[in-house]
Amino acid sequence: MTHFLGSFAMECEPDVELSIAENQAEAHQPQSWANSQPVAHIEDARLMKCKPDKGKAHLIGKANLTSVLMDNSTYICLLDTGASCSIISNKTLQHIEPDWKDHLMPVNQAKFHICSDQLRALGIIELSLVFPRTKGSVRILAEFVVMENARMEYLILGNDYLSLYGFNITNSKERYFTIGNENKKKKFSFRTTAQDRASNSNEISAVRDIDPAKAKFFNEEL
């Protein structure tokens, strides 16, 4: 017995080239970029502060320095989004934890560079950092690579733990950072310099009398 099949025409949708980048842009999501994509409307970014004079912009930048507490002592910590890992010098660690060599973990198969210099890693140490705040401080545990030839006197918290704990740094009219989604309302401020040591005391400092000549200058000339 012979069976004859009729002719069937199947209508297919034309191939549509899906663009992940366009979908991300329409959904206001972080966009993945490729050189093959066209450049759309270019909008000039708005300045958040007064524009510096020509050739002076490098003088207005500020480091993301903040204060951290370890064993009730204050230390300086740099939130460095450009550093892939967190590091500390052995000299700074000696002040924080004198017996640090007894708690050192090995570091294997890794090379570390800063600018054009290669850093010599001694091992890894875990430290507990408290970001102080009068109403609700936040503590994190972070592993730092101990560097023998690093010259900085502060800790560098790199992008490894900035991303793990969800640090968000805001550089708008205000400069501050937050830690994690549950602490969005807790804004932590940055330090102006690394030299001025923060005091652990909650007492108000005594107000010193101003020299009469300076007081006259402030009142009349300024």
C-alpha positions, -999 to 999 in steps of 0.1 A, spaced: 0 0 0 14 33 -10 8 64 12 11 98 -3 19 127 20 6 161 11 28 192 8 30 212 40 45 247 41 59 258 74 62 295 80 93 304 101 100 337 118 129 355 102 161 354 121 163 382 145 198 392 157 194 397 194 216 423 210 224 416 247 238 451 250 206 467 237 185 447 261 207 457 290 205 494 280 167 493 277 164 476 311 189 501 326 213 473 335 251 475 334 259 472 298 283 448 281 302 466 253 317 453 221 336 472 194 311 459 168 282 479 184 272 513 171 277 544 193 244 561 200 237 595 214 266 609 233 257 630 264 282 653 281 286 643 318 276 669 343 302 683 367 293 677 403 317 704 415 334 735 402 358 727 374 395 733 383 418 755 363 437 740 334 465 718 346 453 717 382 429 688 382 455 664 396 456 685 428 419 680 437 418 642 438 413 626 472 422 591 484 395 568 499 411 567 533 391 558 563 396 548 600 393 512 612 395 497 647 415 467 657 418 458 693 406 492 703 434 509 683 428 531 653 445 524 620 442 539 585 427 518 557 426 527 520 396 514 500 413 507 467 390 496 439 420 494 416 437 468 437 427 432 429 436 420 464 441 433 500 476 439 512 495 451 543 532 457 550 550 436 575 560 467 594 524 479 598 513 444 608 540 443 635 522 472 652 488 455 649 497 420 658 532 414 671 530 376 669 517 377 633 543 352 621 526 325 642 493 330 623 507 334 588 491 313 561 511 304 530 507 321 496 514 300 466 517 306 428 510 343 428 530 374 418 522 409 430 531 441 413 526 478 423 533 503 395 565 489 380 579 472 412 573 436 422 562 430 458 576 401 479 547 383 496 555 367 529 521 350 535 485 357 543 470 370 575 434 373 586 423 404 604 391 417 620 383 453 610 357 474 626 344 504 607 334 527 636 301 546 637 284 562 667 252 543 659 260 508 646 296 500 636 303 472 611 329 445 614 344 424 585 369 396 584 395 400 556 426 382 545 456 404 537 487 395 518 517 405 539 543 423 518 579 425 528 589 455 507 557 475 508 562 511 521 527 522 529 518 527 565 481 519 560 461 488 551 448 484 516 414 468 513 413 457 477 385 447 453 384 412 466 367 422 498 351 454 485 330 432 463 326 403 488 310 427 514 293 450 489 312 483 495 297 511 476 317 543 472 299 575 464 317 604 447 290 630 442 284 662 462 290 641 493 319 615 496 310 585 517 308 547 515 283 521 526 288 484 534 263 458 522 226 461 512 214 459 548 236 489 558 226 513 531 216 539 556 249 538 574 271 563 557 308 561 565 330 592 559 365 594 545 395 609 562 411 640 547 447 628 552 466 597 564 487 618 588 461 629 613 456 601 638 420 596 649 414 596 686 397 567 704 383 591 730 346 602 728 354 633 749 352 668 734 386 684 730 393 715 750 391 747 730 423 767 730 424 805 731 432 821 698 461 846 697 446 881 698 465 892 667 451 862 648 416 869 661 418 905 649 430 894 614 401 868 612 375 894 622 387 924 601 405 909 571 386 877 563 
